[in-house]
Amino acid sequence: MTVTPNDKELPLVQHLIELRNRLLRIIIIVLVIFLGLFYFANDIYTLTAAPLQKFLPESAGMIATDVASPFLTPFKLTLFVAVLLAAPFILHQIWAFIAPGLYTHEKRLALPLLASSVVLFYGGMAFAYFVVFPLIFGFFTSVGPEGVAVMTDMAKYLDFVLKLFFAFGVAFEIPIATILMIHAGIITPDGIAQKRPYVVVGCFVMGMILTPPDVISQTLLALPMWLLFEVGVFFGRMVYRRDRAREAEEEKEL
């Protein structure tokens, strides 16, 4: 028995109209969340700056070197948080758009992967905030020459932490990428396991590229990437066995 997509094919114009409508819904929900958070923009920035602030002397603090930074920097951060909080809704809209074109067995795999990708991205950011930030900021503020006051520009600090948030969030998606490659037949679980030494080296190279130029943050990104790769291989083997069993069943039915 051949499995076919559930929904009928739609003309290209209708697909474009549906895509436009879903993009408008995404923009509206992000805007609504942003407007709800904007009153607390300064509090959100203070919370984000807390990992560094606790290592600064009492007389020191953040500075603003641009005239508009006190407004634009919390504004930028609040918009980022709004998009982050809207991520489940955004992925739901993406899922609703592509789901009609998927086979039943693809839907059964895609939905858990979408949900897991959100959780893993949030997990990567939480790991950066609660584990990585205290370590690297404690290190940075302790190695400066005597007599040098650490007073970080608020805009540059935000760019720094957003880069780390994004790096760790993406790095935590490695299990999803591994499972998708195995499911797509690009590589087998045994094949990717044999390339483990190259993956480990690649993790440290990516840690060097995605993080600031210090050994601590590079290692703190590379090690979780390696462990998450192993998690992806483990679950990839389960997906691989299930796919082979489904293909064997379909061949019998033919």
N, C-alpha and C positions, 0 to 999 in steps of 0.2 A: 504494500500500500504506500503510495507516494504522499508525502506530507506537503501541503501547499500553504501559502499565506492565507490567513483567514479573511481578510478584507478584499473587496474588489479594487481593481486598479482605478485610480482617479486621474483625470486630465492634469497636465502640468500646471495649468492656471490655478486649479483648485489646490494643488499642493503648495503653490506659492502663496495663495491667500491664507491657507492654514498656517504656513510658516510665519507670515506677517502677523497673524492674530496671536500666535504663541509668543512671538518676540515682544509684541505690545504688552501681553500679560506679564512677561518677565520684567519689562521696564517699569510697569505700573507697580508690581509688588516690591521691586527694589526701591522705587521712589517712596512708597508708603512706609517701608521699614526705615529708610533714611530719614524721612521727616519725623518719624517717631523717635529716632535716636538723636537727632541733631541738637536738641536741648541739652543732652548729656555729653556733647562732643568733647568738652574739656575734661569731664570725668573719665571718659573712655581713654583719652590720651594719657591722663595721669596714671590710670591702671596699666596701660601699656609701658609707660616709662618707669614703673615701680621696680623692675629687676635691676635697672641701672641706678636709680635714685638711692636705693638703700646702701650702695657702696660709695656714694659721694659724700664728702665732708658736709657737715651741717651748714656751713656758710656757702656751699656751692649748690648749683642747680642747673637747669636747662637755660639756654640763652636763645634768642631769636636774632639772627643776623640780617634777615630780610624784613622789610616793613610789614608785609602781608603774612608772614609766617604764623603769627599768633592766631590768625583766623584760618588760613588755608591749610595748615598742617592738621589740626583737628578735623577740618572739613574732609580732607583726603582720607584720613583714617576712618571716619564715620562712614564714608561711602564704601570703603573696603569692607568694613564690618557688615554693612547692609547687604552687600553682594554675598558675603560669606554666610550670613544667616538665611539668605534666600536660596542658597545652593540646593537644598532638597526640592524646593518648588521648581527651580530652573531645570534640574535633572528630570523631574517629573514631566515637565513640558517637552523636554527632548525625548523622553521615553514615549510619551503619548504620540509624538510625531513619527517616530521610527517604528513603533511596535506593530502597526498594521502590515508592514513589509517583512516581518520576521516570521520564521517558522515556529511551530509550537515549542520544539525542543530548544530553540535559540532564545525564546522568551523566558523559558524556565531558568536559563543560565544568565541572561542579561540582567534581569531584575535584581537578583541578589548581588551581582557585580556592581550595579549602579549604587545600590544602598551601601555596599561595603566600601566603595570608593569615597563616598561622603564621610563615612565614619573614619576611614584611614586618613583622609586629608585633615579632618579635625584632630585626630590623634597625633599626626605629625606636628601640627601647630602647637598642641598642648605640650608635647615633648620638648619642643623648642623653648616654649615660655617657662616651663617649670623646671627643666633639667639643664638645657643648654645655656640659656641666658644667664642664670646665676653664676655658672662656671666661667663663661668667657668674660662677663663684665667684672667679676671678681678678679680675674687674671689681668685684664686690661688696666683696671684702676690701681692695681698693686705694683705694676712694673714701671710706672712712669718715673722720670727723674725727680729727685727731691726739689721742692720749690715750685713745681709745675702744678697749677690748679686745673683739675679736670672739669671743664664746663662745656658740655656738648651742645651743639646747635640742634634745636628740636626737629627741624626738617631733615637734617642729615641722620639723626637718630632714627626717625621714622623710616626713611629709605633703607637704613641698615636692617631694622627688625622686620620690615616687610619682605626684604630679600630672603632673610632666614626663614620666616614663616612659609614663604612660597617654596623655598628649597626643601624644607623638611616635609611640607605637605605633599609635594610631588614625589619625594623619595619614598614616602610611605605607601605610594601607589604601586610599588614594585610587584607585590603579589598579584595584583589585578593584571598588570602587563604580562607577567609570566604565565598566568592561567590563560589569558587570551591568545598568546602565541602558541601554547600547547593545543588549545581548542581549535585554532585555525589551521593546525597542521604544519605550522612554520618549523616547529622543532618538537621532538619527543621529550618526555621527562628524563629518560636516560641520557639523551643527547645533550640536554642543557645541564644536567648534573655533571657530565664529563668536562664541561667548560667552566666548572666552579673556580679554578685558579684564575682564569681570565676575568671572571665576574668580580672576584675579590679585588683584583688590581683595579678594575674599572670603577668599583665603588669608591676606592680611595682617590682615584683621579677625579671622579664626579664631586667628591667631597671637597677636593682642592679647588675645583672650578666654581662650585655653587656657593661656597662659604667664604668668609673673610680670610685673609692670608695668615691664619694661625693654626697650629697643629691641633689644638684642643677642639675647635669647632669642626675641623675637617674630620677628625677621628670620630667625634660624636655623631656626625652624619653618616660616615662610611660604615661603622659597625651596625647600626640599625638597618641600613640598606642591605647588608650582607644577610642579617638574620631574617629580614623580610623576604629576601630572595629564597631562602630555605623554606619559609612558610609557603611561598608561591609554588615551589617545586612539589611540596607535600600535597597541597590541594590540587595541583595540576595533574598529579598521578591519578587522583580520584576522578577528575574530569576525563582524563584520557581513557581510563578503564570503562567509564560509563559510555563515552562516545564509541569505543570499539564494540561494546555490547549492543548498543543501539544499531550500529551499522550491520552487525552480524544478524540481528533480528530482522532488519529490513531486507537483507539478502535472502533470508529464509522465506519471507512472505512473497518475494518475487519468484 
